[in-house]
Amino acid sequence: FGINCESSGILDHANGVFMIGNFMAAPFSTYLADRYGRRLTFLIPLWIIIFLTIACAFSPTFIWFLIFRFLSGACGAAVMVVGFVITVEAVAGSFRSIQALLNALIWVFGIFSVGILHHYYIKNWRYLYLFIAFPGLISIVYYKVFPDLSIINIVLNFLYWALTLYSVDLHKNKMVGFFLSAVVEIPAGIISMILLMVCGRRTVTVISLTGQAISLGLTIFTPRGTTLNLLLSLFAKVMNTVAWASAPLLLSEMAPTTIRNMSYGFVSTIGEVGSVLAPYMKRIGDENKQKGIIALMSILAVLVSMMAPETVGKSLPQDLDDFDSGPFINLIKKCCRVIRPTKREDKRKENGKLSENVIFLEEKREDEKLKENAH
């Protein structure tokens, strides 16, 4: 598009508008999925992305390119959010740990494919866009075989894209840095699978985010370009990939089935704020400041994760009555109950002379009345 070095900063908008499209479309995609079904809400945006990718290749101006990127981001929100909810609901709990490895392998395969094609075969970006669009046509067969079935997400989105965009600076050769960033996601996927099979979702999330914060913090105090600095940066990317395997799983498993699609969509929408901001991180200038911000945000995500309930080994909650608020909120509720007993507890004290069976029957009738009123 004739963009020279002086105006190269506007290239950040190509990623920015894509993330803004994600941010704006996520809540609508979850509403449509609940109204018209998961399958169509997943597949139709996926097919639209194919044609938008082709449209990007034929963009006459940079403005048109940004418009197509924005629309691709909007459709991508439906594919990512609804697709993840489908996978959680469609597979057994014991298989969800292996799902993390499969997601990582497929993601890395996509990164490798683009990198290899651009580096060795297709130098023109327009031809590259055309080439990567056509494999998506395979998804047409999904229609017959496919089943119709908040703050932490901001940090996860921000950290992943910030680390990914920073990866090209890991090595003097930007393509080598890009490949290294992709390669580490393979062992990260294996580590994710093992940890999720052995430990709980919350535990894995806390460990990975803590490891990410520590490794990034240490890179500030190691000379850039050294082997140690490179290893610490790559380890941070590994920990980020592990967090991306466990945290979304934790968020989706703790949400009741009746509102799972809507709640995960809402959290993903808020999370896209981080994705929008990530491409502009390098404008801060000082690289150590960038790493410090990412490390502090990782610590914030750790604190939030510790408030979530553990979901491993538990059935998916069906409605709000089955919802677990987590240890922190449950402790607050318990303290409030001690300070100000509920009506039921007052009634127990008043009827101290009644037998436990009588009290049990009264409480059962009371629960039935509450359910009738709710219906």
C-alpha positions in Angstrom: 0.0 0.0 0.0 3.0 2.3 -0.3 3.6 2.6 3.4 7.1 3.8 4.1 9.2 3.6 7.3 8.0 7.0 8.6 4.4 5.8 8.7 5.0 2.2 9.5 3.3 2.7 12.9 -0.1 2.5 11.3 0.5 -1.2 10.6 -0.3 -1.7 14.3 -3.9 -0.8 13.3 -4.2 -4.0 11.3 -4.0 -6.1 14.5 -5.9 -3.4 16.5 -9.0 -3.4 14.3 -9.1 -7.2 14.3 -9.1 -7.3 18.1 -11.8 -4.5 18.2 -14.0 -6.6 15.9 -13.5 -9.5 18.4 -14.5 -7.2 21.3 -17.6 -5.9 19.7 -19.0 -9.1 18.3 -18.4 -11.6 21.1 -21.6 -10.8 23.1 -23.8 -10.9 20.0 -22.3 -14.3 19.0 -23.3 -15.9 22.3 -26.8 -14.5 22.1 -27.2 -15.9 18.6 -25.8 -19.2 19.7 -28.4 -19.5 22.4 -31.2 -18.5 20.1 -30.3 -20.3 16.9 -28.0 -23.1 18.1 -24.2 -23.6 18.4 -23.6 -25.2 15.0 -24.8 -22.4 12.7 -23.4 -19.7 14.9 -20.0 -21.4 14.7 -20.0 -22.4 11.0 -21.5 -19.4 9.3 -18.9 -16.9 10.7 -16.2 -19.4 9.8 -17.3 -19.5 6.2 -17.6 -15.7 6.1 -14.0 -15.4 7.3 -12.9 -17.4 4.3 -14.4 -14.8 1.9 -13.1 -11.9 4.0 -9.6 -13.3 3.8 -9.9 -13.5 0.0 -11.2 -9.9 0.1 -8.2 -8.8 2.1 -6.0 -10.1 -0.8 -7.8 -7.9 -3.3 -8.0 -4.8 -1.0 -7.4 -1.7 -3.2 -6.4 0.5 -0.3 -5.2 0.2 3.3 -8.6 1.5 4.6 -10.4 -1.4 2.8 -7.9 -3.8 4.2 -8.6 -2.6 7.7 -12.4 -2.9 7.1 -12.0 -6.5 6.0 -9.7 -7.2 9.0 -12.3 -5.7 11.4 -15.1 -7.9 9.9 -12.8 -10.9 10.1 -12.2 -10.2 13.8 -16.0 -9.9 14.4 -16.6 -13.3 12.8 -13.6 -14.7 14.6 -15.1 -13.9 17.9 -18.0 -16.3 17.2 -15.7 -19.0 16.0 -13.5 -18.8 19.1 -16.1 -18.3 21.8 -18.8 -20.6 20.5 -16.3 -23.2 19.3 -14.6 -23.4 22.8 -18.0 -23.9 24.5 -18.9 -26.6 22.1 -15.7 -28.5 22.8 -16.2 -28.3 26.6 -19.8 -29.6 26.4 -19.1 -32.2 23.7 -16.2 -34.1 25.4 -16.0 -36.0 28.7 -14.3 -34.4 31.6 -11.3 -36.8 31.5 -10.6 -35.9 27.9 -10.5 -32.1 28.5 -6.9 -32.3 29.6 -5.9 -33.9 26.3 -7.9 -31.2 24.5 -5.3 -28.7 25.6 -2.6 -30.5 23.8 -4.7 -30.9 20.6 -5.5 -27.2 20.6 -1.8 -26.3 21.0 -0.7 -28.6 18.2 -3.3 -27.3 15.8 -2.5 -23.7 16.6 1.3 -24.3 16.1 0.6 -26.1 12.8 -1.2 -23.0 11.6 1.7 -20.7 12.7 4.3 -23.0 11.1 2.3 -23.2 7.8 2.1 -19.4 7.4 5.8 -18.9 8.4 7.1 -21.6 6.1 4.9 -20.5 3.1 6.0 -16.9 3.5 9.7 -17.6 4.1 10.3 -20.2 1.4 7.5 -20.0 -1.2 5.1 -17.1 -1.2 6.7 -13.7 -0.7 3.8 -11.6 -1.9 1.3 -11.1 1.0 -1.7 -11.0 -1.3 -1.0 -14.4 -2.7 -0.4 -15.7 0.8 -3.8 -14.5 1.9 -5.4 -16.3 -1.0 -3.6 -19.5 -0.3 -4.4 -19.7 3.4 -8.1 -19.0 2.7 -8.8 -22.0 0.5 -8.2 -24.8 3.2 -11.0 -23.2 5.1 -13.5 -24.5 2.5 -13.0 -28.0 4.0 -15.2 -26.7 6.9 -18.2 -27.0 4.7 -18.4 -30.7 5.5 -18.7 -29.8 9.2 -22.4 -29.0 8.7 -23.2 -32.7 8.4 -20.8 -34.0 11.0 -20.8 -31.3 13.6 -23.0 -31.7 16.7 -25.4 -28.9 17.6 -24.8 -28.6 20.9 -13.6 -10.8 33.1 -10.5 -9.6 34.4 -8.5 -12.8 34.1 -9.4 -13.0 30.4 -8.2 -9.4 29.8 -4.8 -10.4 31.2 -4.7 -13.7 29.2 -5.5 -12.0 25.9 -3.1 -9.1 26.6 -0.2 -11.4 27.7 -0.6 -13.9 24.8 -0.6 -11.3 22.0 2.0 -9.1 23.7 4.4 -12.0 24.0 3.6 -13.3 20.5 4.2 -9.9 18.9 7.4 -9.4 21.0 8.7 -12.8 19.8 10.0 -11.5 16.6 12.6 -9.5 18.6 13.9 -12.6 20.4 16.5 -13.1 17.7 18.4 -10.9 15.2 16.5 -12.8 12.5 12.8 -11.9 13.0 11.7 -15.2 11.3 13.9 -17.2 13.7 12.2 -15.4 16.6 8.8 -16.1 15.2 9.6 -19.9 14.7 11.0 -20.2 18.2 7.9 -18.6 19.7 5.8 -21.2 17.8 8.0 -24.2 18.6 7.7 -23.7 22.4 4.0 -24.1 22.1 4.3 -27.8 21.3 6.1 -28.7 24.6 3.8 -26.2 26.3 0.8 -28.2 25.1 2.3 -31.5 26.4 3.0 -29.8 29.8 -0.6 -28.5 29.9 -2.0 -31.9 29.3 0.1 -33.5 32.0 -0.6 -30.8 34.6 -4.3 -30.8 33.9 -4.4 -34.5 34.3 -2.5 -34.4 37.6 -3.5 -31.1 39.2 -6.7 -29.0 39.3 -7.6 -26.3 36.8 -7.2 -23.5 39.3 -3.8 -24.9 40.5 -2.4 -25.1 37.0 -3.6 -21.6 36.2 -2.0 -20.1 39.3 1.3 -22.0 38.7 1.6 -21.0 35.1 0.8 -17.3 35.6 3.2 -17.2 38.5 5.9 -18.8 36.4 5.2 -16.3 33.7 5.5 -13.3 36.0 8.8 -14.6 37.5 10.4 -15.4 34.2 9.5 -12.1 32.7 10.7 -10.2 35.8 14.1 -12.0 35.5 14.5 -11.0 31.8 14.6 -7.3 33.0 17.8 -8.1 34.9 19.5 -10.2 32.2 21.3 -8.6 29.2 19.4 -8.7 26.0 20.7 -11.1 23.3 22.1 -13.6 25.8 21.1 -17.2 25.9 19.7 -16.8 29.4 17.5 -13.9 28.3 16.2 -15.9 25.3 15.4 -19.0 27.5 13.6 -16.9 30.1 11.5 -15.2 27.4 10.6 -18.6 25.8 9.8 -20.0 29.2 7.4 -17.1 29.7 5.7 -18.1 26.4 5.4 -21.7 27.6 3.8 -20.6 30.8 1.4 -18.4 28.9 0.4 -21.3 26.7 -0.3 -23.4 29.8 -2.4 -20.7 31.3 -4.4 -20.4 28.0 -5.1 -24.2 28.3 -6.3 -24.1 31.9 -7.9 -20.7 32.5 -10.6 -20.9 29.7 -11.3 -24.5 30.8 -11.8 -23.3 34.4 -14.0 -20.4 33.4 -16.3 -22.6 31.2 -16.5 -25.5 33.7 -17.5 -23.2 36.6 -20.3 -21.6 34.6 -23.8 -23.2 34.8 -25.1 -24.9 31.6 -28.1 -22.5 31.4 -25.8 -19.5 31.0 -22.4 -21.0 30.0 -22.5 -19.7 26.5 -23.5 -16.2 27.5 -21.1 -16.0 30.5 -18.1 -17.2 28.6 -19.0 -14.8 25.8 -19.2 -12.0 28.2 -15.8 -12.8 29.8 -14.3 -13.2 26.3 -15.7 -9.8 25.3 -14.1 -8.1 28.3 -10.9 -10.1 27.6 -10.6 -8.7 24.1 -9.7 -5.3 25.7 -6.3 -6.9 26.4 -6.1 -8.1 22.8 -6.8 -4.6 21.4 -4.1 -3.0 23.7 -1.4 -5.6 23.0 -0.3 -4.4 19.5 0.4 -1.0 20.9 2.6 -2.1 23.8 5.8 -1.4 21.9 4.9 2.3 21.7 5.8 2.5 25.4 9.4 2.5 24.2 11.4 1.1 27.0 11.4 -2.7 26.7 11.9 -3.3 30.4 8.8 -1.2 31.2 6.9 -3.4 28.8 8.1 -6.6 30.5 7.4 -5.1 33.9 3.8 -4.2 33.0 3.2 -7.7 31.7 4.7 -9.3 34.9 2.5 -7.1 37.1 -0.6 -8.1 35.1 0.4 -11.7 35.5 0.4 -11.3 39.3 -3.0 -9.6 39.2 -4.3 -12.6 37.2 -2.9 -15.0 39.9 -4.7 -13.2 42.6 -8.0 -13.3 40.7 -7.5 -17.0 39.8 -7.1 -17.9 43.5 -10.7 -16.7 44.1 -12.1 -19.1 41.6 -13.5 -22.6 42.6 -11.8 -25.8 41.7 -13.7 -27.6 39.0 -11.7 -30.8 38.4 -13.6 -34.0 39.2 -16.9 -32.2 39.5 -20.0 -32.3 37.3 -20.8 -29.3 35.2 -23.2 -27.1 37.1 -26.7 -27.2 35.5 -28.2 -24.0 36.9 -27.4 -21.1 39.3 -28.3 -23.3 42.3 -25.3 -25.5 41.5 -22.9 -22.6 41.0 -19.9 -22.6 43.3 -18.8 -19.0 44.1 -15.2 -20.0 45.0 -13.4 -20.1 48.4 -13.1 -16.3 48.8 -16.8 -15.5 48.2 -17.9 -18.6 50.2 -15.8 -17.4 53.2 -17.4 -14.0 53.0 -20.9 -15.6 52.9 -20.0 -17.8 55.9 -18.8 -14.8 57.9 -22.0 -12.9 57.1 -24.0 -15.9 58.1 -22.2 -15.9 61.5 -22.8 -12.2 62.1 -26.4 -12.2 60.8 -28.0 -15.7 60.8 -30.5 -16.5 58.0 -34.2 -16.9 58.7 -33.8 -20.7 58.5 -31.1 -20.7 61.2 -33.3 -18.4 63.4 -36.1 -20.9 62.9 -33.8 -23.8 64.0 -33.1 -22.0 67.3 -36.7 -21.2 67.9 -37.7 -24.8 67.3 -34.9 -26.3 69.4 -37.4 -28.6 71.1 -38.6 -30.1 67.8 -37.0 -33.3 66.5 -34.6 -33.1 63.6 -37.1 -35.0 61.4 -39.8 -32.3 61.8 -37.3 -29.5 61.1 -36.1 -31.4 58.0 -39.7 -31.8 56.7 -40.4 -28.1 57.3 -37.2 -27.1 55.4 -38.1 -29.4 52.6 -41.5 -27.8 52.2 -39.9 -24.4 52.3 -37.5 -25.4 49.5 -40.4 -26.7 47.4 -42.3 -23.4 47.8 -39.2 -21.4 46.8 -38.9 -23.5 43.6 -42.6 -23.1 42.8 -42.2 -19.3 43.1 -39.1 -19.4 41.0 -41.0 -21.2 38.2 
